[in-house]
Amino acid sequence: MSMSMSVPSLLGVFAHPDDESLSAGGVLARHAAAGARTGVVTATWAAGTRRAAELAEALRVLGAGEPRMLGFADARVPQSAPDSVPFIEAPLDEAVRRLVAHLRDFRPEVVVTHDAYGGLPGHPDHVHTHRVTVLAVQAAGLDQLYPDAGEPWQPSALYLATHPRSVVPALTEVIGVRKAVYSVPDEQITAAVDVGPWLEQKVAAVLAHRSEVERGAMPGVIAGLPAEGRERLLSTEWYIRHSPAPVVAAQGVDSPGPAQWTFLAGAQPSTR
């Protein structure tokens, strides 16, 4: 069996350009290096904007194909998509339909998105992306929902990018005090993935978001860190596995299939 057949296809769904690199850049690069199909859907910002161009460069670095954009506006930046409503104000059914179309087109085995808090900063767009993705992953496999959005496809697994509570002190020491920091109890973590071998790619993808570097957002913080600080902050990615459909549970957790490859090969699974 070829490597590309044994490694599951992976689609990330994130709120803004740069979230894919910060939250799951290592796993995306790891999958691509193993020959898997990888891609990213971004909920906000429109094609033709500077940040869309930066996203395209970051995805090139990660081997994650061309940008897939839902086209909504960033909640805090109306000019991000001048002809569209803010993502958090869009009709929920329309947001889910657009994402279902991408899921059915790409047909990923694994989907990765923000956790229910929206990650460390708890940005409202992150939280809403989590909610829309959970609904869309369920809906994508149901043939009577959104029949005009493509042939049904049910991803095998949904993983939520997150941070365990125990690492927050070390992370905040590296990045400084933030307005809010959201994390989950350590026992909720399904796996901690060592992405050290792909750290250089991940950092390059983060820094490709040059407008965020320039304005001093998280990519800017990372740009100013020494190598040791970047390693502490970015060399591990934490995930919670969320079963999107009953069929996943029926497969049995004792016999992991290809969809669990990313997190069980070289990862440190939870000891629960």
N, C-alpha and C positions, 0 to 999 in steps of 0.2 A: 504494500500500500504506500502510495506516495505521501510525502509530508503534507502537501496541500489537501489531500483527502482526509488526513487524520486530525488536522487542526481545524476547529470550527470557524466559520465565517462570523465576523463581529461587526456590529453597527453601534456606534456611539450616538447618543442623543443628548445634546447639551444646549444650554440657554444662549450663550454668547460666543462669538469668536474668542478664543483663548481658553475657554473652559475645557475643551477637549484635550488640550495639551497639558494643562495643569492637573486635571482630574484623572485622566486615563492615557496620557501620552505614552507611558511605558508599556502598558498592555497593548495599545494599538501598534506600537513599533515592534513589539515581540511577536504578535500575530503575523504582521506583514513579513517579518524576517523569516518566519517559518513557512511562508507560502500561502497563508490564508487570505481570503478576500476581506478587506476591511473598509469601512466607510464611516462618515460622520454626518449627522443631520444637525443643523443649527437653527434654533427656534427664532432668533431675532437677527436684525440687520438685513439689508437688502443687497442683492447683487449690484455691482457697480460702485459700491462704497469702498473707502480705503480699507476698512476692517474686513470686508469680504475678500479683497485682494490679499491681505495678510493671512487670512484663514487659508486661502488656496496654497500659499507658500508653506504654512505650517503643516498642512495635510500632505504636501509633497515630501517634506522632510520625514514625516511619519509613515509614508507609503500608504496613505488612507484615501487615495483617489481624489476626485473633484468635490468641491463643496456641494452639499445638498441643503438648501435653505427654505425654511417655512415662510420667511418673508415678513414676519411681524416686527413691530418696533420694540426696541428696548424700553422698559418701563421708565427709565430715567433719561433717555436720549431720543426725543421725538424725531430728530433728523436721521436716525439710523434707518428708518424706512418711511420716508415722507408720505407715501401713498397708502400706508397701512395703519391700522390701529395698534396700540400697544398690545403685546402678547397677552398680558394678564387681563385685558379688557375684551379680547376677542371672544366670540361665541365658542363655548367649550366644544360643541359638536363639530364646528368647522376646524378647530385646531386639531382635534383627534382625527378627523377625516384626512387632513393633509399629511399627518404623520403615518396613518395607516397606508396611504398610497406609497410612501417611501419604504415602509416595511415590506409591503407586498412586491414592490419592484426589486428591492435589494435581496430579500429572502434570507435574512441572517439567522444563524443558529443561536447566537448569543447577542443580547442587547445590553448595553451599559448606559446608565444615566445617573443623575444626581440622587442623593438620598432624600428622605422626606423633609429634612431640615434645609435642603438646598446647599449642603456642604458647610464648611467652616463659617462663611460670612452670612449665610441665610438670606441671600438676595431673593426678592420676591419672584423674579424671573426663573431662578433656579428651582424654587419650590414648585412653581407652576409647571415647569418642564417635567419634574418628577411625576406630578399628578397626571399630566397629559400622556406621558409615556406609559405609565402603568395601565391606563385605560386603552391606549392604542395597541399595546402588545396583546391584550386580551381580545380586543375587537378584530385584530388583523386575521385571526384564525376562524372567524365566524362568517360563513358565506352570505348570510342575510343582512349583515351590517355593511354599509358602504359598498354595495355591489358594483358601483362605477369606479371604485378605487383599485381594481385589479383582482386577480385570483387570490383566494384566501391563502394565508401563510401563517403558521403558528411557530414563533421562535421557541426553542427548547428551554432557554433560561434567560432570566433578567437579573442583572447584577447592579447594585447601587453603590456608587463610589462614595466613600465616607471616611471618617477618622475616628479611631478608638479614643476614649477619654484619657487613657494612660499616656498618650503621646502628645497631648495638647501642651503641657508645660514646655517640653523641648521645642515644639514647633513655634510657639509664641515667643520663646527666647530668641529664635532665629529671625522671625519676621517682625518682631516688635508687638506692642499692644494693639489689638484691633478693637473696633467698636463692639463686636459680638463674635463669639466663637461657639459654634455648635458641634457637638460630638455625641457618639453613642457609647453605651457601656461596652466594655471589651468583649463580654460574652456574646454580644450580638454579631461580632465579626465572623464572617464565614471563612475568609482567607486574607492573609497578608502576602502580597506578591512582591518579591524582590525584583525590581526592574533596573538594578544597578548596571547590568550589561548594556542597557539601552538608555542610560542616563544622558549621555552626550546628545543623542537624537532628541530626547525629551526636552532638554534645555534649549537646544537649537530651535525646536518648534515653538516653545514658549517665547523666545526672544524674537521670533519672526513676527510677533504681534507688536510691531514697533510703535504704533500709536499708544498702546497701553504702557509700553516701556517709557515713552516720552512723558506721559501724564503721571507717572509714579504709581500706577496700579500694581497688582501683584507681579506681572512680568518685569516691571521696573525695579521692584524690590529684589527679585531674583537676579536681575542684571547687575545689581550692586553687591551681591554676595560673593564671598570667596568660594573656592571649589568645595571646601569642607562644609560650608553652610548649605550649598546647593545639594550636596549629597544627603545631608541630614533631612532636608525638607522634601526632597523629590525621589529618593531612591527606593521607597516602599509605597505601594498603593494598597489601600484597604477596601474590601468589598463585603456587602451583604447579599447573599443569594435570595432572590424573591421568585417563588414559583409562579409563572404566569398562567398556568392552566393545569387542571387535574391530571392530564396525561403525563406531566413531568413527574408527579408523585408516583404514578403507577409504574414508572420505569424502575423505581427502587433506588434508594440512596447508597446501597452497598455496591452497586455496579455502575460506577460513573461512566457516562458515554462521552462522546467527543465534545459535547457542549461544555463539559467541566474541565477540559484540558488546560485552559489558561490558568485556572486557579488551583488545580491539583498537581500539576507538573512544576515542581520548583517553588510551590507556594507553601506557606505554613497554615494549614487548616485550623479552624477552631477546635478546641479540645472538649467542646460540649458533648 
